[in-house]
Amino acid sequence: MTLQGMTFSPFARKACEWTLCTGLLATLFTLLLVNVDVASKLFNVTALVSLLYIIAMRKYLPSQKTLLVLTGVIFLIGIYNVLWLEIFKPEKTDFSGTYRAYLYAARMLISGAFIILAFSLIAQNMRRAILSGLAVLLIAAAIYAGIQEFQQHLPRPLLAFKVATTAGYAIALIGIVCSAWLIQLKPKLYPLTLALISACVLTALALNETRAAMLTYPVIILLMLLVNYSHSRKKLLKRAALFFVLLVVCSVVMKDIIQQRTQNLMSDITSYQNNNSNTSVGARLAMYQVGLQTMKFNLIGQSIEDRRTAITTMLQQHPNLSGAAPYVNVHLHNEIIETLSLKGAVGTLLLIFLYITLIYYSIYHKNISLFAVTLAIMLFGLSDVLLYSREMPIVATSCLALCILLQQNKVNDERKACS
């Protein structure tokens, strides 16, 4: 590599590409199994290497116009978070933790944008290494979740996260990426490998008890099987039947946990219908209502303090929405409503444009794995806020990068076959 012109020799390029993939896998391993602080540092180092790699490979960027738009939107969301903090965060605040979480999210999104762009330029076939790494990670996560459940007796396994729902979303997203790679690449013993990975993911999610992840993962896997085997009804039926049997077995084994979560869901809905929002589901519905109301008068954005004042006034007028009160100091458990209530119209338009760009890119490039991850991110965003703190921005952008790498390896293979 020469620093003056920032170009790579073939050996340096190969070493840099391996460093990128190893760094991203190490980040995910550390995030799920060790510590978020170490994972954040690894992620930022990977982003720095990505930036150097992008500069060296800049001549290939004009052919990545759609991806430049996608990564540009992610970068802009990160920058807009920083601007929002500069404009609305007061010097003295009782919400330093919440503001800090948005600052962390901004940093991770900016770093993630560089990583996604760099992964689109990787020329080597990294399939075997990436797939093996993801499979080992998911198996280890399932084992760790079992240890936390049965030996440490945690109510809900957290892995190395601080919040159980975050762990559930992370397992589901990484599981979707790994399953997508298996379905598209079809390695040796592929049906058994897919069954093993799916069993690990489903078991970890059942122990974790995050309802959105428990419902989303199997639905998306079945959709990916449908799309990949739409040309062969026989293969589709075999793969779908195998996954369905696996799903039934896991449901029977985890019957008590699933039944309890289902009963809680129905009880929460009944309570909300009786004007009691002090339940998990009821609180979310109450948060959606108060979030939309506070947005009406602050289209340019507002501070967390101003939002709390507006919501407190609203709760005094509408006591049936009191379930939202404990969460006002954190976030409103819906990606779009949270963005609307704090960052106004511009922040919301950027978020919606991100969703549109992801969907367009995945359809235009026929990237099934990217579409699946995008769908999962959007579904999780209906009941929670993913672009918050460090954990989920790292997981989300890492999964997007891996999906784009899978597509890039496929394109490179097709070019070699044609030549």
C-alpha positions in Angstrom: 0.0 0.0 0.0 1.3 3.5 -0.8 0.1 6.3 1.4 0.6 9.1 -1.2 -1.9 7.7 -3.7 -3.7 5.4 -1.2 -3.7 2.3 -3.4 -3.4 -1.3 -2.4 -1.1 -4.0 -3.7 -3.0 -7.4 -4.2 -1.5 -8.7 -1.0 -2.4 -5.6 1.0 -5.9 -5.7 -0.4 -6.3 -9.3 0.6 -5.0 -8.6 4.1 -7.3 -5.6 4.5 -10.3 -7.6 3.4 -9.6 -10.4 5.9 -9.1 -7.8 8.6 -12.5 -6.3 7.8 -14.3 -9.6 8.0 -12.4 -10.8 11.1 -13.0 -7.4 12.8 -16.7 -7.5 12.1 -17.1 -11.1 13.3 -15.0 -10.3 16.4 -17.3 -7.4 17.1 -20.4 -9.6 17.0 -18.8 -12.3 19.1 -17.7 -9.7 21.7 -21.1 -7.9 21.7 -23.1 -11.1 22.3 -20.8 -12.9 24.6 -18.4 -10.5 26.3 -18.9 -6.8 26.7 -20.5 -3.9 24.7 -17.6 -1.5 25.5 -15.0 -3.8 23.9 -17.3 -4.5 21.0 -17.8 -0.8 20.4 -14.0 -0.3 20.2 -13.6 -3.2 17.8 -16.4 -1.8 15.7 -14.8 1.6 15.5 -11.4 0.0 14.6 -13.1 -1.9 11.8 -14.7 1.3 10.6 -11.3 3.0 10.5 -9.9 0.2 8.4 -13.0 0.4 6.2 -12.4 4.1 5.6 -8.8 3.4 4.5 -10.0 0.6 2.3 -12.6 2.8 0.7 -10.1 5.5 -0.1 -7.7 3.0 -1.6 -10.5 1.4 -3.7 -12.2 4.7 -4.6 -12.1 4.1 -8.3 -14.7 1.4 -7.9 -17.2 3.7 -6.1 -18.9 5.1 -9.2 -20.3 1.7 -9.9 -21.9 1.6 -6.5 -24.4 4.5 -6.9 -27.4 2.9 -5.2 -25.2 1.8 -2.3 -23.7 5.2 -2.0 -27.2 6.6 -1.5 -27.9 3.9 1.1 -24.8 4.5 3.1 -25.2 8.2 2.7 -28.6 8.1 4.4 -27.2 6.0 7.3 -24.4 8.5 7.6 -26.8 11.5 7.5 -29.0 9.9 10.2 -25.9 9.7 12.4 -24.9 13.3 11.7 -28.5 14.5 12.3 -28.5 12.8 15.7 -25.4 14.8 16.6 -26.9 18.1 15.3 -30.1 17.3 17.3 -28.0 16.9 20.4 -26.1 20.1 19.8 -29.3 22.1 19.3 -31.7 20.6 21.9 -29.6 19.1 24.7 -29.4 21.6 27.6 -26.1 22.1 29.5 -27.6 20.6 32.7 -30.0 17.7 32.3 -31.5 14.9 34.3 -31.5 12.8 31.1 -27.8 12.5 30.5 -28.0 8.7 30.0 -30.7 9.1 27.3 -28.8 11.8 25.5 -25.6 9.7 25.7 -27.4 6.8 24.2 -28.3 8.8 21.2 -24.7 10.1 20.9 -23.5 6.5 20.9 -26.1 5.5 18.3 -24.9 8.4 16.1 -21.3 7.3 16.3 -22.1 3.7 15.6 -24.3 4.6 12.6 -21.5 6.8 11.1 -19.0 4.0 11.6 -21.5 1.4 10.2 -22.0 3.5 7.0 -18.2 3.1 6.2 -18.3 -0.6 7.1 -21.2 -1.3 4.8 -19.6 0.6 1.9 -16.3 -1.2 2.4 -17.9 -4.6 2.4 -19.5 -3.8 -1.0 -16.0 -3.5 -2.4 -14.6 -6.8 -1.1 -13.5 -9.0 -4.0 -12.5 -12.2 -2.2 -14.9 -15.0 -1.5 -15.4 -14.9 2.2 -18.4 -17.2 2.3 -17.0 -20.1 4.2 -15.3 -18.1 6.9 -18.3 -15.8 7.5 -20.8 -18.6 7.5 -18.7 -20.7 9.9 -18.2 -17.7 12.2 -21.9 -16.9 12.3 -22.9 -20.5 12.9 -20.4 -20.8 15.8 -21.7 -17.5 17.2 -25.3 -18.6 17.2 -24.6 -22.0 18.8 -22.5 -20.3 21.5 -25.3 -17.7 22.1 -27.8 -20.5 22.5 -25.6 -22.3 25.0 -24.9 -19.1 26.9 -28.6 -18.4 27.0 -29.2 -21.9 28.4 -26.5 -21.3 31.1 -28.1 -18.0 32.1 -31.5 -19.6 32.3 -30.8 -22.9 34.1 -27.6 -22.2 36.1 -27.7 -18.5 36.8 -31.5 -18.5 37.0 -32.0 -15.2 35.2 -35.6 -14.4 34.6 -34.8 -13.7 30.9 -31.3 -14.4 29.4 -29.5 -11.2 28.5 -26.3 -12.7 27.0 -23.8 -9.8 27.3 -26.5 -7.1 26.8 -28.1 -5.0 29.5 -31.7 -5.4 28.2 -33.3 -8.7 27.3 -35.2 -7.4 24.3 -32.0 -6.1 22.7 -30.5 -9.6 23.1 -33.6 -11.1 21.4 -33.4 -8.7 18.4 -29.7 -9.3 18.0 -30.1 -13.1 18.0 -33.0 -12.9 15.5 -31.2 -10.6 13.1 -27.9 -12.5 13.1 -29.9 -15.7 12.8 -31.7 -14.4 9.8 -28.4 -13.4 8.1 -26.9 -16.8 8.8 -30.0 -18.7 7.6 -30.1 -16.5 4.5 -26.5 -17.4 3.7 -27.2 -21.1 4.2 -30.4 -21.0 2.0 -28.6 -19.1 -0.8 -25.3 -20.9 -0.7 -26.6 -24.4 0.0 -23.3 -25.9 1.4 -22.8 -29.6 2.1 -25.3 -31.0 4.6 -27.2 -27.7 4.2 -30.6 -28.9 5.4 -29.1 -30.3 8.6 -27.0 -27.2 9.2 -30.0 -25.0 8.7 -32.0 -27.1 11.1 -29.3 -26.9 13.7 -28.9 -23.1 13.4 -32.7 -22.6 13.4 -33.0 -24.8 16.5 -30.3 -22.7 18.3 -32.0 -19.4 17.3 -35.5 -20.6 18.2 -34.3 -22.0 21.6 -32.4 -18.8 22.5 -35.4 -16.7 21.5 -37.8 -18.9 23.5 -35.6 -18.6 26.6 -35.2 -14.9 26.0 -39.0 -14.4 25.6 -38.9 -11.4 23.3 -42.2 -11.8 21.5 -41.4 -9.7 18.5 -38.3 -11.8 17.8 -40.0 -15.1 18.5 -42.7 -14.3 15.9 -40.5 -12.6 13.3 -37.7 -15.1 12.9 -39.7 -18.1 11.8 -42.0 -16.1 9.5 -39.0 -14.6 7.7 -37.2 -17.9 7.4 -40.3 -19.4 5.8 -40.6 -16.5 3.4 -36.9 -16.9 2.4 -37.5 -20.6 1.7 -40.6 -19.7 -0.4 -38.6 -17.2 -2.5 -35.6 -19.4 -3.0 -37.5 -22.6 -3.9 -40.4 -21.1 -5.8 -39.1 -22.8 -8.9 -39.2 -26.2 -7.3 -42.3 -27.2 -5.5 -40.8 -30.5 -4.3 -37.8 -28.9 -2.7 -39.9 -26.1 -1.2 -42.2 -28.6 0.5 -39.3 -30.6 1.8 -37.4 -27.6 3.3 -40.6 -25.9 4.6 -41.7 -29.2 6.2 -38.4 -29.7 7.9 -38.4 -26.2 9.3 -42.1 -26.5 10.3 -41.3 -29.8 12.2 -38.4 -28.1 13.9 -40.6 -25.2 14.8 -43.2 -27.5 16.3 -40.6 -29.5 18.3 -39.1 -26.2 19.7 -42.6 -25.0 20.6 -43.4 -28.2 22.4 -40.1 -28.2 24.3 -40.6 -24.5 25.2 -44.3 -24.9 25.7 -44.5 -23.4 29.2 -42.5 -20.2 28.3 -44.5 -19.6 25.0 -47.8 -20.3 26.8 -46.9 -17.8 29.6 -45.9 -15.1 27.1 -49.1 -15.7 25.1 -51.3 -15.4 28.2 -49.5 -12.3 29.2 -50.1 -10.8 25.8 -53.9 -11.5 25.9 -54.1 -10.3 29.5 -52.4 -7.0 28.5 -54.8 -6.5 25.6 -57.8 -7.1 27.9 -56.4 -4.7 30.5 -55.9 -2.0 27.9 -59.4 -2.4 26.7 -60.5 -1.7 30.3 -58.5 1.6 30.3 -55.6 0.1 32.2 -52.3 0.8 30.3 -50.0 -0.3 33.1 -48.9 -3.5 31.3 -46.2 -4.3 28.8 -48.5 -4.0 25.7 -50.7 -1.3 27.3 -47.7 0.9 28.0 -46.5 0.6 24.4 -49.9 1.6 23.1 -50.1 4.5 25.5 -46.6 5.6 24.5 -47.7 5.6 20.8 -50.6 7.9 21.6 -48.7 10.4 23.7 -45.8 10.4 21.3 -48.0 11.3 18.3 -49.7 14.1 20.3 -46.4 15.7 21.4 -45.1 15.6 17.8 -48.0 17.8 16.5 -46.5 20.9 18.2 -42.8 20.3 17.6 -42.3 19.5 13.9 -38.7 20.8 14.0 -37.8 18.6 17.0 -37.6 19.1 20.8 -35.5 18.2 23.8 -36.3 15.2 26.0 -37.2 17.6 28.8 -39.8 19.4 26.7 -41.3 16.1 25.6 -41.6 15.0 29.2 -43.3 18.2 30.2 -45.8 17.8 27.3 -46.5 14.1 28.1 -46.8 14.8 31.9 -49.5 17.4 31.1 -51.2 15.0 28.8 -51.2 12.2 31.4 -52.9 14.5 33.9 -55.7 15.0 31.4 -55.9 11.4 30.4 -55.1 9.1 33.3 -55.9 6.0 31.2 -52.5 6.6 29.4 -50.5 6.5 32.7 -48.7 3.3 31.5 -46.5 5.6 29.4 -45.1 7.5 32.4 -42.2 5.1 33.4 -40.8 5.1 29.8 -40.8 8.9 29.1 -37.3 9.2 30.5 -36.0 6.6 27.9 -37.8 6.2 24.6 -41.4 5.5 23.3 -40.8 2.0 22.0 -41.6 2.8 18.3 -38.9 3.9 15.9 -41.0 6.3 13.9 -43.0 7.8 16.8 -39.8 8.2 18.9 -38.1 10.0 16.0 -41.2 12.1 15.3 -41.5 13.2 18.9 -37.9 14.2 19.4 -36.2 14.9 16.0 -39.2 16.2 14.1 -40.1 16.0 10.4 -36.5 16.0 9.1 -35.3 13.1 11.3 -38.5 11.1 10.4 -38.1 11.7 6.7 -34.5 10.4 6.9 -35.6 7.3 8.7 -38.4 6.6 6.2 -36.0 7.3 3.3 -33.6 4.7 4.9 -36.4 2.1 4.9 -37.3 2.9 1.3 -33.7 2.8 0.1 -33.1 -0.5 1.8 -36.2 -2.0 0.2 -35.3 -0.6 -3.3 -31.7 -1.8 -3.1 -32.7 -5.3 -2.0 -35.3 -5.6 -4.7 -33.2 -4.0 -7.5 -30.2 -6.3 -6.7 -32.4 -9.3 -5.9 -30.8 -9.5 -2.5 -33.2 -11.7 -0.5 -31.1 -11.7 2.6 -31.0 -7.9 2.7 -34.7 -7.7 2.2 -35.3 -10.1 5.0 -33.1 -8.2 7.4 -34.8 -4.9 6.4 -38.2 -6.4 7.0 -37.1 -7.6 10.5 -35.7 -4.2 11.4 -38.9 -2.5 10.3 -41.0 -5.1 12.3 -38.9 -4.7 15.4 -39.2 -0.9 15.0 -43.0 -1.2 15.5 -42.6 -2.2 19.1 -39.2 -0.8 20.1 -36.4 1.7 19.1 -33.4 0.0 17.5 -31.4 3.1 16.5 -30.6 3.8 20.2 -27.5 3.3 22.3 -24.7 1.2 20.8 -25.8 -2.4 20.6 -28.5 -2.4 18.0 -26.9 0.1 15.6 -23.8 -2.2 15.6 -25.9 -5.3 15.0 -28.1 -3.7 12.4 -25.3 -2.2 10.3 -23.2 -5.3 10.6 -26.0 -7.5 9.3 -26.6 -5.1 6.4 -22.9 -5.3 5.6 -22.9 -9.1 5.6 -25.9 -9.2 3.4 -24.3 -6.9 0.9 -21.1 -9.0 1.1 -23.0 -12.1 0.3 -24.5 -10.5 -2.8 -21.1 -9.1 -3.9 -19.5 -12.5 -3.6 -22.3 -14.0 -5.8 -21.8 -11.3 -8.4 -18.0 -11.9 -8.5 -18.6 -15.7 -8.9 -21.0 -15.1 -11.8 -18.4 -12.8 -13.5 -15.7 -15.5 -13.2 -18.0 -18.1 -14.6 -18.8 -15.9 -17.6 -15.1 -15.2 -18.2 
